[in-house]
């Protein structure tokens, strides 16, 4: 296979998955690690991708460019591997018997899947219809759905009605997803009505943990929710750069990098 053909195959995989591991490329293209390494170096030099430890990821829009709305169904299929890795790391911070809040972000859906597989005594509060569908009937999971005005393109309940329950309950951990997070601009979202429920979830929780794949790190979306000083720490994947980690930690926010897991 010619190098140009490999480049096209790699680009197609990145467009579909958001990120891809070197071993996956070796198997898919039936070639050596050394060849894939050279391909990734050449493609990065051409501005076709971004290399990360153990593979590569699709180039994301530069900071301050992420201002257009992308639906839940579209976002759900982006950066699948990294979202799953982040979710599997996040469950390590949960204990049986706790109450957690999950918002309507796509990473919350991956976290719901991980919670369902692991815990047998847990309360989950959410405004996400997608999360509720995942957890409905799960053994040992007490599911609390906020209600509110249903927004089909987000598969979630929004509006002030969806916030009313949080004055009545206490939550141990709120896992906050985001469209972008940066030291300078804090936590940002695509639309204004997304942040009202998240703010109330944060107020009801003992601590807030950001779960975000590395494509969100350093990016800014349209609407600011809060500064980074409001969160306990950030869980992300190995695609985050050392410079980004250093900037957050200098601002007083720890960054936990999720471990890659076999299979």
GIDAFEN-V364684 format. One record per residue. N is the residue number from 1. RES is the residue in one letter. PSI is psi in radians with two decimals (* if undefined). OMEGA is omega in whole degrees, 0 to 359 (999 if undefined). Layout:
n;res;psi;omega
N;RES;PSI;OMEGA
N;RES;PSI;OMEGA
This chain:
n;res;psi;omega
1;X;2.28;179
2;X;2.73;182
3;X;-0.67;180
4;X;-0.61;177
5;X;-0.70;177
6;X;-0.72;179
7;X;-0.73;181
8;X;-0.74;179
9;X;-0.74;179
10;X;-0.75;179
11;X;-0.69;179
12;X;-0.72;178
13;X;-0.73;179
14;X;-0.67;179
15;X;-0.63;181
16;X;-0.77;189
17;X;-0.41;184
18;X;-0.62;177
19;X;2.77;182
20;X;2.49;181
21;X;2.68;180
22;X;-0.77;181
23;X;-0.60;177
24;X;-0.72;178
25;X;-0.71;178
26;X;-0.78;181
27;X;-0.74;183
28;X;-0.65;184
29;X;-0.03;179
30;X;0.92;180
31;X;3.08;188
32;X;2.82;175
33;X;-0.68;182
34;X;-0.71;178
35;X;-0.78;179
36;X;-0.71;179
37;X;-0.80;179
38;X;-0.72;179
39;X;-0.79;182
40;X;-0.68;177
41;X;-0.80;181
42;X;-0.70;181
43;X;-0.62;177
44;X;-0.71;179
45;X;-0.51;179
46;X;0.00;180
47;X;0.47;184
48;X;-0.31;182
49;X;3.10;175
50;X;2.14;178
51;X;2.47;174
52;X;2.98;180
53;X;2.10;177
54;X;0.13;180
55;X;-2.49;182
56;X;2.81;176
57;X;2.72;179
58;X;2.48;175
59;X;2.33;179
60;X;2.80;176
61;X;2.56;180
62;X;2.80;180
63;X;2.52;178
64;X;0.05;178
65;X;-0.17;186
66;X;1.15;188
67;X;-0.06;180
68;X;2.64;184
69;X;2.37;175
70;X;2.24;186
71;X;2.82;179
72;X;-0.78;183
73;X;-0.62;177
74;X;-0.80;181
75;X;-0.54;182
76;X;-0.52;183
77;X;0.11;180
78;X;2.45;175
79;X;0.77;186
80;X;-0.82;184
81;X;-0.79;182
82;X;-0.66;178
83;X;-0.71;179
84;X;-0.73;179
85;X;-0.77;179
86;X;-0.75;180
87;X;-0.73;180
88;X;-0.55;175
89;X;-0.69;184
90;X;-0.61;182
91;X;-0.30;178
92;X;-0.28;182
93;X;0.09;180
94;X;2.50;176
95;X;2.63;176
96;X;2.46;177
97;X;-0.13;181
98;X;2.92;171
99;X;2.23;179
100;X;2.73;176
101;X;2.33;176
102;X;2.23;180
103;X;-2.87;189
104;X;0.23;178
105;X;2.80;182
106;X;-0.55;177
107;X;-0.50;176
108;X;-0.60;179
109;X;-0.72;176
110;X;-0.65;178
111;X;-0.67;177
112;X;-0.73;178
113;X;-0.74;180
114;X;-0.70;178
115;X;-0.77;181
116;X;-0.66;182
117;X;-0.38;190
118;X;-0.68;192
119;X;2.60;180
120;X;0.07;176
121;X;1.60;186
122;X;2.50;172
123;X;2.26;180
124;X;2.12;177
125;X;2.28;183
126;X;2.69;171
127;X;0.12;183
128;X;2.10;176
129;X;-0.60;178
130;X;-0.77;177
131;X;-0.75;180
132;X;-0.73;178
133;X;-0.68;179
134;X;-0.68;187
135;X;-0.18;182
136;X;2.16;178
137;X;0.02;180
138;X;2.32;182
139;X;2.21;175
140;X;-0.05;180
141;X;2.05;172
142;X;1.99;185
143;X;2.19;177
144;X;2.01;181
145;X;2.29;188
146;X;-0.55;192
147;X;-3.02;182
148;X;-2.86;178
149;X;2.14;184
150;X;2.25;176
151;X;1.94;187
152;X;-0.66;183
153;X;-0.26;175
154;X;-0.10;184
155;X;0.80;187
156;X;2.83;175
157;X;2.31;182
158;X;-3.01;179
159;X;2.98;181
160;X;-0.50;179
161;X;-0.63;182
162;X;-0.17;182
163;X;-0.21;191
164;X;-0.58;184
165;X;-0.41;189
166;X;-0.22;173
167;X;-0.16;184
168;X;-0.16;187
169;X;2.82;173
170;X;2.44;182
171;X;2.42;178
172;X;-0.86;183
173;X;2.33;169
174;X;2.09;175
175;X;1.90;188
176;X;2.10;171
177;X;2.91;185
178;X;2.74;174
179;X;-0.39;179
180;X;2.60;176
181;X;2.24;179
182;X;2.75;178
183;X;-0.71;186
184;X;-0.73;188
185;X;-0.13;179
186;X;-2.51;185
187;X;2.21;187
188;X;2.72;183
189;X;2.99;182
190;X;-0.62;186
191;X;2.67;186
192;X;-0.74;186
193;X;-0.07;176
194;X;-0.48;193
195;X;-0.24;184
196;X;-0.74;180
197;X;-0.75;180
198;X;-0.69;179
199;X;-0.73;180
200;X;-0.61;175
201;X;-0.73;180
202;X;-0.74;180
203;X;-0.59;183
204;X;-0.21;188
205;X;2.57;174
206;X;-0.63;175
207;X;2.72;181
208;X;2.22;178
209;X;2.18;177
210;X;2.24;173
211;X;1.97;186
212;X;2.24;174
213;X;2.83;191
214;X;-0.30;178
215;X;-0.36;180
216;X;-0.34;186
217;X;2.22;180
218;X;-0.08;179
219;X;2.68;177
220;X;2.29;173
221;X;-2.94;193
222;X;-0.75;191
223;X;2.20;179
224;X;2.28;175
225;X;-0.93;183
226;X;2.99;175
227;X;2.85;184
228;X;-0.25;179
229;X;-0.22;181
230;X;-0.21;185
231;X;2.67;180
232;X;-0.88;175
233;X;3.10;184
234;X;2.36;170
235;X;2.17;179
236;X;-3.01;183
237;X;3.14;188
238;X;-0.06;176
239;X;-0.21;178
240;X;2.48;181
241;X;2.75;178
242;X;-0.62;180
243;X;-0.69;178
244;X;-0.76;178
245;X;-0.79;181
246;X;-0.73;181
247;X;-0.75;179
248;X;-0.75;182
249;X;-0.60;175
250;X;-0.46;177
251;X;0.04;176
252;X;0.24;181
253;X;2.06;180
254;X;2.54;177
255;X;2.09;176
256;X;2.17;181
257;X;2.10;183
258;X;2.46;178
259;X;2.43;173
260;X;2.44;183
261;X;2.40;178
262;X;2.47;178
263;X;*;999
